[in-house]
Amino acid sequence: MSNENAGRFASKVAVITGAAQGIGFAAAQRMGREGCRIVIADFSAGPAAEAVAALKAEGIEAIAAVGDLSVYAQAEAAMQQAKQAFGAIHILVNNVGGTIWMKPFWHYTEDEIRTEVDRSFWPTMWCARAVIPVMRETGGAIVNVSSNAVEGEYRIPYSASKGAVEGLTTALAVEVAGFGIRVNCIAPGGTSAPERKTQRNVKPVTAQDQQWQEQFMMLLKDEELLTPWSTAEQQAGVIAFLASEDAAHITGEIIHTGRRGKRIFDKLGFIP
């Protein structure tokens, strides 16, 4: 495949969380094709191994670091595995996360709320904390993945978690700038990607769950200014830019890659 940016990440090492599929895998593939060595940090061993095999088939150096990144010790172990394998970590993409249930906030149980936060906030917090002692040796870039759900409905625990990811981004960018570490964030909206290899919700879907999901899809319809939905590869392109030296003077930014809004002709009912 021809790539005008080939070699942009030569000699670099990236840890990408949740990279066995979706946006994470697209980012791994994009940066790997540009010379990066990749660590697939994922909860699911089988899909992680498949992702590594797919990258290696393209000649990309890659390993898997399997663990539950919502636990600090396992996030730290993933960073240490990356350093032991490749000697350094120059890039961390905190991609893992995603809403599990879609329903009004007052119908979430305490356990469901904790599970949502464990999935969509703590991995980013713990991986950022674990990578800094390694990354400060060389400088580098952290790219977090938030969501336009920060302003959405029917996903309040997830929305709050992603709001916290954005707060972590802006505050941490200031604190680690002296180490030559940049911290930025993308906030995607709807993204077209292949069917998930690891399902988020392992519980049976009830009739009420199905009804709430249908209501959620109605709320989601026509919420974004730009259509059709982005692809995982397009999101990966922005991640790669923020991780690269092309963005050497960008830090503390939230880049909206799925801006919400109502188009003028939808409001008016005609094109003026």
Backbone as CSV, one residue per row, in Angstrom:
resi,resn,N_x,N_y,N_z,CA_x,CA_y,CA_z,C_x,C_y,C_z
1,MET,0.844,-1.210,0.000,0.000,0.000,0.000,0.875,1.255,0.000
2,SER,0.623,2.173,-0.883,1.353,3.425,-0.935,0.914,4.331,0.202
3,ASN,1.873,4.986,0.850,1.549,5.863,1.974,2.555,6.998,2.000
4,GLU,2.089,8.225,1.796,2.996,9.365,1.750,3.647,9.626,3.099
5,ASN,3.056,9.073,4.186,3.612,9.253,5.513,4.457,8.063,5.964
6,ALA,4.760,7.135,5.045,5.550,5.959,5.410,6.835,6.399,6.100
7,GLY,7.113,5.809,7.248,8.309,6.163,7.993,8.103,7.266,9.005
8,ARG,6.898,7.843,9.077,6.650,8.933,10.026,6.859,8.478,11.474
9,PHE,6.608,7.183,11.731,6.782,6.655,13.084,7.950,5.675,13.177
10,ALA,8.889,5.776,12.272,10.057,4.897,12.300,10.759,5.010,13.647
11,SER,11.108,3.875,14.224,11.786,3.740,15.527,10.882,4.061,16.710
12,LYS,9.610,4.351,16.473,8.684,4.652,17.564,7.963,3.386,18.035
13,VAL,7.506,3.434,19.276,6.749,2.336,19.885,5.437,2.902,20.403
14,ALA,4.329,2.261,20.034,3.011,2.708,20.489,2.292,1.591,21.216
15,VAL,1.748,1.924,22.382,0.809,1.044,23.079,-0.587,1.556,22.763
16,ILE,-1.419,0.698,22.218,-2.780,1.094,21.853,-3.745,0.180,22.580
17,THR,-4.591,0.757,23.427,-5.502,-0.054,24.229,-6.797,-0.327,23.465
18,GLY,-7.393,-1.473,23.775,-8.616,-1.852,23.072,-8.403,-1.984,21.588
19,ALA,-7.209,-2.437,21.196,-6.814,-2.392,19.780,-7.033,-3.696,19.045
20,ALA,-7.761,-4.620,19.640,-8.036,-5.874,18.936,-9.077,-5.686,17.846
21,GLN,-9.758,-4.521,17.842,-10.831,-4.294,16.879,-11.130,-2.806,16.777
22,GLY,-11.996,-2.451,15.855,-12.533,-1.099,15.756,-11.492,-0.016,15.541
23,ILE,-11.721,1.140,16.170,-10.838,2.294,16.014,-9.426,1.953,16.470
24,GLY,-9.318,1.189,17.562,-8.003,0.839,18.075,-7.176,0.058,17.076
25,PHE,-7.788,-0.937,16.446,-7.048,-1.717,15.461,-6.711,-0.869,14.240
26,ALA,-7.645,-0.018,13.820,-7.370,0.861,12.674,-6.192,1.776,12.967
27,ALA,-6.097,2.264,14.210,-4.969,3.114,14.589,-3.670,2.316,14.586
28,ALA,-3.730,1.082,15.096,-2.544,0.223,15.104,-2.061,-0.040,13.683
29,GLN,-2.998,-0.309,12.804,-2.666,-0.593,11.410,-2.087,0.645,10.728
30,ARG,-2.719,1.796,10.967,-2.268,3.047,10.346,-0.849,3.390,10.797
31,MET,-0.611,3.382,12.084,0.716,3.758,12.581,1.753,2.687,12.279
32,GLY,1.335,1.427,12.296,2.251,0.352,11.937,2.728,0.465,10.505
33,ARG,1.827,0.832,9.615,2.198,1.010,8.208,3.143,2.182,8.015
34,GLU,3.201,3.066,9.017,4.102,4.212,8.953,5.370,3.970,9.772
35,GLY,5.627,2.699,10.105,6.898,2.344,10.724,6.883,2.114,12.215
36,CYS,5.727,2.265,12.858,5.643,2.126,14.306,5.635,0.655,14.721
37,ARG,6.258,0.379,15.858,6.126,-0.930,16.494,4.947,-0.857,17.448
38,ILE,4.093,-1.878,17.429,2.778,-1.795,18.052,2.622,-2.797,19.187
39,VAL,2.044,-2.317,20.288,1.626,-3.188,21.385,0.106,-3.127,21.467
40,ILE,-0.541,-4.251,21.194,-1.997,-4.366,21.292,-2.339,-4.689,22.743
41,ALA,-2.827,-3.711,23.483,-3.196,-3.920,24.888,-4.703,-4.123,24.955
42,ASP,-5.117,-5.338,25.245,-6.535,-5.665,25.158,-6.909,-6.715,26.201
43,PHE,-8.175,-6.733,26.556,-8.691,-7.668,27.548,-8.845,-9.074,26.995
44,SER,-9.117,-9.184,25.706,-9.457,-10.466,25.084,-8.258,-11.066,24.367
45,ALA,-7.784,-12.198,24.866,-6.566,-12.807,24.342,-6.709,-13.246,22.892
46,GLY,-7.828,-13.901,22.557,-8.008,-14.399,21.191,-8.008,-13.292,20.154
47,PRO,-8.904,-12.299,20.278,-8.902,-11.192,19.322,-7.584,-10.416,19.293
48,ALA,-6.907,-10.286,20.442,-5.621,-9.590,20.469,-4.592,-10.350,19.638
49,ALA,-4.585,-11.679,19.774,-3.658,-12.499,18.989,-3.966,-12.397,17.500
50,GLU,-5.243,-12.354,17.149,-5.638,-12.201,15.752,-5.167,-10.855,15.202
51,ALA,-5.290,-9.801,16.017,-4.853,-8.472,15.582,-3.348,-8.449,15.355
52,VAL,-2.594,-9.051,16.262,-1.143,-9.115,16.113,-0.768,-9.871,14.838
53,ALA,-1.440,-10.997,14.599,-1.158,-11.792,13.398,-1.442,-10.995,12.134
54,ALA,-2.527,-10.227,12.141,-2.875,-9.418,10.970,-1.822,-8.347,10.717
55,LEU,-1.310,-7.736,11.784,-0.271,-6.721,11.627,1.031,-7.347,11.132
56,LYS,1.393,-8.469,11.712,2.631,-9.138,11.294,2.570,-9.572,9.833
57,ALA,1.372,-9.925,9.374,1.211,-10.328,7.977,1.540,-9.189,7.027
58,GLU,1.457,-7.947,7.539,1.822,-6.774,6.740,3.269,-6.353,6.970
59,GLY,3.989,-7.127,7.785,5.372,-6.775,8.065,5.531,-5.790,9.202
60,ILE,4.495,-5.621,10.013,4.523,-4.689,11.144,4.958,-5.445,12.399
61,GLU,5.916,-4.901,13.131,6.319,-5.502,14.401,5.217,-5.259,15.428
62,ALA,4.753,-6.329,16.071,3.658,-6.182,17.010,3.660,-7.303,18.035
63,ILE,3.201,-6.973,19.233,2.984,-7.965,20.280,1.655,-7.658,20.953
64,ALA,1.141,-8.603,21.721,-0.069,-8.400,22.510,0.296,-8.313,23.981
65,ALA,-0.366,-7.432,24.702,-0.276,-7.353,26.156,-1.701,-7.514,26.673
66,VAL,-2.023,-8.689,27.165,-3.402,-9.010,27.551,-3.618,-8.751,29.040
67,GLY,-4.681,-8.027,29.355,-4.979,-7.764,30.758,-6.195,-6.888,30.918
68,ASP,-6.651,-6.769,32.140,-7.788,-5.919,32.491,-7.244,-4.552,32.873
69,LEU,-7.341,-3.602,31.973,-6.725,-2.296,32.165,-7.482,-1.411,33.146
70,SER,-8.627,-1.891,33.637,-9.329,-1.149,34.687,-8.684,-1.403,36.054
71,VAL,-7.684,-2.277,36.081,-6.916,-2.586,37.293,-5.515,-2.011,37.118
72,TYR,-5.074,-1.162,38.049,-3.801,-0.468,37.859,-2.640,-1.425,37.662
73,ALA,-2.565,-2.477,38.450,-1.433,-3.406,38.347,-1.325,-4.000,36.951
74,GLN,-2.472,-4.258,36.315,-2.441,-4.847,34.980,-2.119,-3.796,33.914
75,ALA,-2.541,-2.557,34.137,-2.146,-1.472,33.230,-0.632,-1.268,33.302
76,GLU,-0.092,-1.277,34.508,1.350,-1.126,34.687,2.108,-2.289,34.052
77,ALA,1.562,-3.494,34.208,2.207,-4.675,33.611,2.259,-4.562,32.094
78,ALA,1.206,-4.014,31.485,1.186,-3.837,30.029,2.280,-2.880,29.585
79,MET,2.465,-1.788,30.336,3.513,-0.824,29.979,4.898,-1.445,30.145
80,GLN,5.089,-2.208,31.193,6.380,-2.851,31.409,6.662,-3.899,30.332
81,GLN,5.607,-4.615,29.914,5.788,-5.602,28.837,6.210,-4.907,27.550
82,ALA,5.598,-3.757,27.276,5.962,-2.991,26.076,7.412,-2.535,26.137
83,LYS,7.818,-2.034,27.305,9.194,-1.548,27.429,10.192,-2.694,27.315
84,GLN,9.865,-3.822,27.926,10.770,-4.970,27.847,10.913,-5.478,26.412
85,ALA,9.806,-5.411,25.668,9.840,-5.919,24.288,10.562,-4.977,23.341
86,PHE,10.332,-3.666,23.507,10.827,-2.707,22.515,11.753,-1.625,23.071
87,GLY,11.947,-1.588,24.386,12.914,-0.664,24.972,12.399,0.699,25.361
88,ALA,11.218,1.067,24.898,10.679,2.403,25.182,9.191,2.423,24.825
89,ILE,8.520,3.479,25.248,7.146,3.755,24.793,7.104,5.228,24.412
90,HIS,6.826,5.492,23.150,6.762,6.876,22.671,5.328,7.378,22.525
91,ILE,4.394,6.446,22.367,2.997,6.815,22.103,2.086,5.908,22.922
92,LEU,1.097,6.501,23.551,0.021,5.742,24.196,-1.296,6.239,23.633
93,VAL,-2.075,5.324,23.076,-3.428,5.648,22.622,-4.405,4.956,23.569
94,ASN,-5.107,5.756,24.360,-6.092,5.228,25.300,-7.446,5.139,24.600
95,ASN,-7.661,4.018,23.956,-8.859,3.838,23.139,-9.929,2.978,23.813
96,VAL,-9.541,2.132,24.768,-10.498,1.185,25.330,-11.675,1.919,25.977
97,GLY,-12.870,1.360,25.822,-14.075,1.957,26.385,-15.255,1.736,25.463
98,GLY,-16.393,2.201,25.882,-17.603,2.060,25.070,-18.787,1.738,25.942
99,THR,-19.894,2.380,25.677,-21.063,2.168,26.511,-21.567,0.727,26.396
100,ILE,-22.095,0.221,27.495,-22.597,-1.149,27.552,-24.120,-1.157,27.468
101,TRP,-24.747,-0.293,28.264,-26.206,-0.212,28.269,-26.649,1.159,27.776
102,MET,-27.821,1.213,27.178,-28.386,2.458,26.680,-29.799,2.583,27.227
103,LYS,-29.967,3.489,28.196,-31.277,3.651,28.826,-31.260,4.903,29.699
104,PRO,-32.435,5.348,30.175,-32.475,6.515,31.062,-31.650,6.265,32.322
105,PHE,-30.998,7.298,32.811,-30.080,7.179,33.935,-30.723,6.530,35.155
106,TRP,-31.983,6.877,35.417,-32.642,6.388,36.622,-32.994,4.901,36.560
107,HIS,-32.735,4.278,35.441,-32.945,2.832,35.329,-31.633,2.040,35.430
108,TYR,-30.505,2.724,35.537,-29.232,2.036,35.759,-29.158,1.551,37.205
109,THR,-28.643,0.356,37.409,-28.378,-0.132,38.754,-27.002,0.365,39.207
110,GLU,-26.744,0.268,40.493,-25.434,0.658,41.013,-24.331,-0.160,40.351
111,ASP,-24.546,-1.451,40.204,-23.543,-2.315,39.591,-23.289,-1.933,38.136
112,GLU,-24.351,-1.591,37.406,-24.185,-1.192,36.007,-23.388,0.098,35.885
113,ILE,-23.659,1.055,36.781,-22.920,2.325,36.750,-21.440,2.083,37.011
114,ARG,-21.142,1.286,38.014,-19.742,0.978,38.325,-19.069,0.270,37.145
115,THR,-19.789,-0.635,36.500,-19.229,-1.369,35.367,-18.923,-0.437,34.202
116,GLU,-19.832,0.509,33.942,-19.606,1.479,32.867,-18.361,2.334,33.144
117,VAL,-18.229,2.812,34.381,-17.076,3.646,34.732,-15.790,2.827,34.685
118,ASP,-15.851,1.591,35.162,-14.678,0.711,35.107,-14.212,0.507,33.671
119,ARG,-15.140,0.456,32.756,-14.786,0.207,31.353,-14.279,1.458,30.650
120,SER,-14.918,2.591,30.907,-14.678,3.760,30.052,-13.886,4.895,30.693
121,PHE,-13.551,4.780,31.973,-12.709,5.804,32.590,-11.409,5.252,33.154
122,TRP,-11.498,4.225,34.005,-10.306,3.777,34.720,-9.174,3.283,33.812
123,PRO,-9.430,2.599,32.714,-8.302,2.205,31.864,-7.479,3.394,31.362
124,THR,-8.146,4.484,31.025,-7.424,5.680,30.574,-6.615,6.288,31.709
125,MET,-7.222,6.403,32.879,-6.515,6.942,34.038,-5.309,6.087,34.399
126,TRP,-5.520,4.782,34.518,-4.440,3.900,34.952,-3.319,3.801,33.916
127,CYS,-3.666,3.711,32.643,-2.624,3.603,31.616,-1.814,4.888,31.517
128,ALA,-2.484,6.040,31.647,-1.752,7.307,31.637,-0.790,7.362,32.821
129,ARG,-1.274,6.964,33.979,-0.405,6.967,35.176,0.774,6.005,34.994
130,ALA,0.511,4.831,34.432,1.545,3.811,34.303,2.584,4.145,33.248
131,VAL,2.199,4.883,32.214,3.135,5.140,31.108,4.099,6.288,31.395
132,ILE,3.703,7.217,32.239,4.524,8.428,32.415,5.943,8.121,32.897
133,PRO,6.148,7.252,33.901,7.537,6.968,34.305,8.398,6.413,33.172
134,VAL,7.785,5.721,32.227,8.508,5.198,31.063,8.676,6.283,30.006
135,MET,7.607,6.987,29.700,7.620,7.955,28.612,8.445,9.197,28.928
136,ARG,8.602,9.541,30.183,9.359,10.751,30.503,10.837,10.592,30.148
137,GLU,11.281,9.375,29.925,12.670,9.144,29.526,12.933,9.634,28.102
138,THR,11.891,9.627,27.264,12.069,9.977,25.849,11.157,11.102,25.383
139,GLY,10.145,11.447,26.184,9.079,12.312,25.687,8.136,11.489,24.826
140,GLY,7.046,12.095,24.415,6.118,11.339,23.586,4.742,11.965,23.536
141,ALA,3.777,11.143,23.164,2.411,11.633,22.975,1.409,10.644,23.536
142,ILE,0.446,11.178,24.257,-0.701,10.406,24.716,-1.918,10.923,23.958
143,VAL,-2.657,10.020,23.350,-3.898,10.393,22.662,-5.033,9.619,23.315
144,ASN,-5.934,10.344,23.944,-7.100,9.734,24.577,-8.279,9.741,23.616
145,VAL,-9.187,8.811,23.812,-10.400,8.754,22.989,-11.601,8.996,23.889
146,SER,-12.278,10.102,23.647,-13.493,10.452,24.377,-14.692,10.108,23.492
147,SER,-15.717,10.926,23.498,-16.923,10.678,22.699,-17.797,11.921,22.687
148,ASN,-18.567,12.083,21.613,-19.541,13.172,21.636,-20.709,12.859,22.562
149,ALA,-20.696,11.670,23.174,-21.710,11.312,24.173,-21.616,12.165,25.426
150,VAL,-20.523,12.934,25.567,-20.422,13.861,26.693,-21.622,14.811,26.694
151,GLU,-22.203,15.027,25.529,-23.386,15.883,25.412,-24.616,15.079,24.992
152,GLY,-24.603,13.782,25.287,-25.687,12.922,24.803,-26.626,12.428,25.884
153,GLU,-27.585,11.604,25.440,-28.588,11.048,26.342,-28.491,9.522,26.363
154,TYR,-29.141,8.935,27.377,-29.303,7.481,27.504,-27.981,6.744,27.737
155,ARG,-26.901,7.484,28.060,-25.607,6.856,28.339,-24.881,7.622,29.447
156,ILE,-25.599,8.073,30.459,-25.029,9.013,31.425,-23.757,8.498,32.099
157,PRO,-23.693,7.257,32.589,-22.431,6.814,33.204,-21.261,6.836,32.212
158,TYR,-21.530,6.423,30.977,-20.510,6.474,29.927,-20.161,7.925,29.593
159,SER,-21.181,8.775,29.462,-20.956,10.189,29.148,-20.101,10.851,30.226
160,ALA,-20.409,10.558,31.493,-19.640,11.135,32.595,-18.203,10.629,32.581
161,SER,-18.021,9.362,32.242,-16.675,8.786,32.169,-15.854,9.479,31.084
162,LYS,-16.477,9.712,29.927,-15.761,10.363,28.841,-15.511,11.846,29.139
163,GLY,-16.416,12.470,29.890,-16.154,13.832,30.350,-14.924,13.866,31.247
164,ALA,-14.784,12.845,32.086,-13.599,12.744,32.941,-12.338,12.527,32.121
165,VAL,-12.445,11.767,31.034,-11.297,11.567,30.138,-10.856,12.910,29.545
166,GLU,-11.815,13.750,29.188,-11.464,15.063,28.635,-10.815,15.945,29.700
167,GLY,-11.323,15.874,30.943,-10.700,16.630,32.025,-9.289,16.151,32.307
168,LEU,-9.084,14.843,32.265,-7.747,14.281,32.436,-6.810,14.801,31.352
169,THR,-7.315,14.873,30.134,-6.503,15.342,29.007,-5.999,16.760,29.234
170,THR,-6.898,17.670,29.523,-6.510,19.079,29.612,-5.624,19.356,30.817
171,ALA,-5.880,18.677,31.940,-5.070,18.907,33.137,-3.693,18.241,33.021
172,LEU,-3.669,16.994,32.538,-2.405,16.271,32.437,-1.467,16.915,31.428
173,ALA,-2.033,17.503,30.373,-1.203,18.168,29.364,-0.322,19.243,29.985
174,VAL,-0.870,19.955,30.945,-0.109,21.012,31.621,0.977,20.402,32.500
175,GLU,0.629,19.342,33.215,1.537,18.788,34.207,2.749,18.087,33.592
176,VAL,2.581,17.475,32.414,3.693,16.700,31.844,4.401,17.402,30.688
177,ALA,4.012,18.633,30.398,4.646,19.348,29.279,6.159,19.464,29.466
178,GLY,6.597,19.614,30.706,8.020,19.745,30.981,8.820,18.502,30.670
179,PHE,8.150,17.364,30.529,8.819,16.118,30.152,8.838,15.919,28.638
180,GLY,8.297,16.866,27.905,8.193,16.689,26.456,7.100,15.710,26.069
181,ILE,6.097,15.587,26.938,4.967,14.693,26.668,3.751,15.542,26.328
182,ARG,3.135,15.269,25.196,1.912,15.955,24.789,0.710,15.055,25.079
183,VAL,-0.411,15.665,25.450,-1.629,14.906,25.745,-2.789,15.545,25.002
184,ASN,-3.402,14.799,24.114,-4.546,15.290,23.361,-5.652,14.247,23.356
185,CYS,-6.771,14.596,22.765,-7.946,13.738,22.842,-8.808,13.932,21.596
186,ILE,-9.369,12.843,21.090,-10.397,12.965,20.058,-11.741,12.601,20.678
187,ALA,-12.790,13.198,20.146,-14.147,12.919,20.617,-14.995,12.486,19.428
188,PRO,-14.971,11.184,19.109,-15.731,10.698,17.950,-17.234,10.701,18.205
189,GLY,-17.960,10.661,17.100,-19.384,10.379,17.144,-19.605,8.988,16.596
190,GLY,-20.696,8.813,15.883,-20.976,7.520,15.281,-19.868,7.116,14.326
191,THR,-19.402,5.885,14.456,-18.284,5.406,13.639,-18.616,4.034,13.069
192,SER,-18.494,3.898,11.763,-18.751,2.619,11.112,-17.536,1.718,11.281
193,ALA,-17.775,0.519,11.786,-16.688,-0.439,12.012,-17.250,-1.840,11.875
194,PRO,-16.402,-2.830,11.621,-16.889,-4.216,11.535,-17.547,-4.660,12.834
195,GLU,-18.300,-5.730,12.772,-18.953,-6.271,13.960,-17.919,-6.591,15.024
196,ARG,-18.268,-6.300,16.277,-17.339,-6.491,17.378,-16.991,-7.959,17.573
197,LYS,-15.701,-8.219,17.859,-15.270,-9.578,18.168,-15.582,-9.936,19.614
198,THR,-15.540,-8.936,20.488,-15.846,-9.131,21.908,-17.041,-8.260,22.253
199,GLN,-18.146,-8.867,22.589,-19.357,-8.107,22.892,-19.236,-7.415,24.250
200,ARG,-19.777,-6.217,24.336,-19.698,-5.457,25.577,-20.661,-5.980,26.637
201,ASN,-21.842,-6.370,26.218,-22.868,-6.811,27.163,-23.042,-8.321,27.048
202,VAL,-22.671,-9.029,28.097,-22.783,-10.486,28.067,-24.089,-10.968,28.702
203,LYS,-24.863,-10.037,29.230,-26.142,-10.396,29.834,-27.219,-10.535,28.752
204,PRO,-28.238,-11.358,29.013,-29.336,-11.474,28.043,-30.028,-10.124,27.832
205,VAL,-30.410,-9.840,26.599,-31.110,-8.591,26.281,-32.599,-8.805,26.479
206,THR,-33.181,-8.043,27.385,-34.606,-8.167,27.675,-35.430,-7.351,26.689
207,ALA,-36.732,-7.542,26.721,-37.628,-6.759,25.865,-37.525,-5.278,26.212
208,GLN,-37.372,-4.980,27.504,-37.226,-3.583,27.921,-35.902,-3.005,27.403
209,ASP,-34.821,-3.794,27.477,-33.536,-3.345,26.932,-33.670,-3.015,25.447
210,GLN,-34.366,-3.870,24.723,-34.559,-3.673,23.289,-35.330,-2.392,23.009
211,GLN,-36.341,-2.131,23.828,-37.134,-0.914,23.661,-36.275,0.326,23.900
212,TRP,-35.468,0.290,24.950,-34.578,1.419,25.228,-33.560,1.621,24.111
213,GLN,-33.052,0.532,23.555,-32.089,0.643,22.460,-32.729,1.288,21.231
214,GLU,-34.003,0.930,20.966,-34.726,1.544,19.852,-34.918,3.035,20.094
215,GLN,-35.235,3.406,21.342,-35.379,4.819,21.682,-34.044,5.543,21.525
216,PHE,-32.976,4.874,21.930,-31.634,5.461,21.801,-31.300,5.744,20.348
217,MET,-31.614,4.798,19.469,-31.326,4.995,18.055,-32.131,6.149,17.478
218,MET,-33.334,6.361,17.990,-34.129,7.516,17.561,-33.460,8.816,18.002
219,LEU,-32.908,8.815,19.236,-32.218,10.000,19.734,-30.930,10.261,18.945
220,LEU,-30.300,9.176,18.504,-29.024,9.269,17.800,-29.188,9.759,16.365
221,LYS,-30.349,9.532,15.797,-30.573,9.840,14.395,-30.383,11.333,14.108
222,ASP,-29.644,11.616,13.068,-29.418,12.991,12.604,-28.806,13.905,13.671
223,GLU,-28.000,13.336,14.593,-27.413,14.164,15.647,-26.103,14.819,15.224
224,GLU,-25.492,14.342,14.128,-24.182,14.848,13.760,-24.257,15.785,12.554
225,LEU,-23.385,16.788,12.572,-23.381,17.767,11.495,-22.934,17.161,10.172
226,LEU,-21.946,16.279,10.221,-21.389,15.706,9.000,-21.863,14.271,8.826
227,THR,-22.329,13.956,7.658,-22.774,12.606,7.355,-22.110,12.133,6.069
228,PRO,-22.008,10.817,5.830,-22.391,9.746,6.732,-21.422,9.624,7.901
229,TRP,-21.640,8.616,8.749,-20.747,8.412,9.880,-19.301,8.257,9.428
230,SER,-18.400,8.619,10.307,-16.980,8.396,10.072,-16.679,6.902,10.002
231,THR,-15.547,6.581,9.395,-15.051,5.209,9.445,-13.989,5.120,10.536
232,ALA,-13.700,3.896,10.971,-12.636,3.692,11.957,-11.306,4.193,11.412
233,GLU,-11.089,4.020,10.114,-9.843,4.458,9.493,-9.709,5.981,9.520
234,GLN,-10.810,6.697,9.351,-10.756,8.153,9.420,-10.433,8.627,10.836
235,GLN,-11.014,7.965,11.832,-10.684,8.299,13.214,-9.202,8.010,13.481
236,ALA,-8.721,6.886,12.934,-7.322,6.511,13.121,-6.387,7.554,12.515
237,GLY,-6.807,8.167,11.422,-5.980,9.193,10.794,-5.757,10.383,11.711
238,VAL,-6.789,10.776,12.447,-6.649,11.902,13.377,-5.786,11.495,14.569
239,ILE,-5.984,10.271,15.064,-5.149,9.768,16.157,-3.682,9.777,15.742
240,ALA,-3.397,9.277,14.538,-2.015,9.223,14.049,-1.420,10.628,13.935
241,PHE,-2.203,11.564,13.470,-1.721,12.948,13.378,-1.334,13.472,14.757
242,LEU,-2.212,13.301,15.749,-1.939,13.822,17.088,-0.751,13.115,17.742
243,ALA,-0.519,11.860,17.365,0.604,11.104,17.920,1.928,11.448,17.243
244,SER,1.862,12.096,16.102,3.054,12.325,15.284,3.703,13.679,15.565
245,GLU,4.893,13.842,15.006,5.602,15.119,15.122,4.919,16.221,14.317
246,ASP,3.994,15.863,13.445,3.212,16.885,12.743,2.411,17.729,13.733
247,ALA,2.106,17.143,14.898,1.332,17.830,15.936,2.218,18.219,17.113
248,ALA,3.496,18.497,16.836,4.479,18.727,17.893,4.139,19.895,18.813
249,HIS,3.327,20.830,18.349,2.973,21.984,19.181,1.488,22.004,19.512
250,ILE,0.885,20.818,19.536,-0.515,20.699,19.938,-0.577,19.862,21.201
251,THR,-1.133,20.419,22.265,-1.341,19.655,23.491,-2.520,20.229,24.257
252,GLY,-3.169,19.353,25.019,-4.321,19.770,25.815,-5.571,20.024,25.013
253,GLU,-5.633,19.512,23.778,-6.762,19.791,22.899,-7.746,18.617,22.835
254,ILE,-9.015,18.956,22.721,-10.081,17.980,22.460,-10.517,18.198,21.015
255,ILE,-10.229,17.241,20.148,-10.569,17.362,18.734,-11.874,16.623,18.479
256,HIS,-12.900,17.349,18.098,-14.215,16.739,17.862,-14.244,16.125,16.463
257,THR,-14.301,14.819,16.413,-14.361,14.108,15.138,-15.763,13.540,14.917
258,GLY,-16.742,14.153,15.559,-18.141,13.779,15.398,-19.010,14.845,16.033
259,ARG,-18.849,16.086,15.579,-19.525,17.226,16.194,-21.042,17.090,16.091
260,ARG,-21.717,17.286,17.206,-23.189,17.264,17.224,-23.747,18.589,16.712
261,GLY,-24.949,18.548,16.194,-25.597,19.768,15.765,-26.708,19.484,14.774
262,LYS,-27.470,20.495,14.434,-28.576,20.368,13.491,-28.245,21.197,12.264
263,ARG,-28.242,20.554,11.107,-27.921,21.258,9.869,-29.024,22.254,9.517
264,ILE,-28.631,23.367,8.921,-29.562,24.461,8.676,-30.749,24.021,7.819
265,PHE,-30.501,23.170,6.813,-31.619,22.775,5.952,-32.537,21.780,6.656
266,ASP,-32.021,21.093,7.704,-32.896,20.229,8.499,-33.796,21.076,9.393
267,LYS,-33.264,22.177,9.885,-34.048,23.076,10.725,-35.137,23.772,9.915
268,LEU,-34.758,24.235,8.720,-35.699,25.006,7.908,-36.662,24.115,7.111
269,GLY,-36.190,22.930,6.795,-37.013,22.060,5.971,-36.793,22.274,4.493
270,PHE,-35.848,23.148,4.154,-35.527,23.394,2.738,-34.109,23.972,2.673
271,ILE,-33.550,23.976,1.455,-32.224,24.554,1.241,-32.411,25.984,0.782
272,PRO,-31.995,26.966,1.597,-32.239,28.370,1.229,-31.371,28.811,0.058
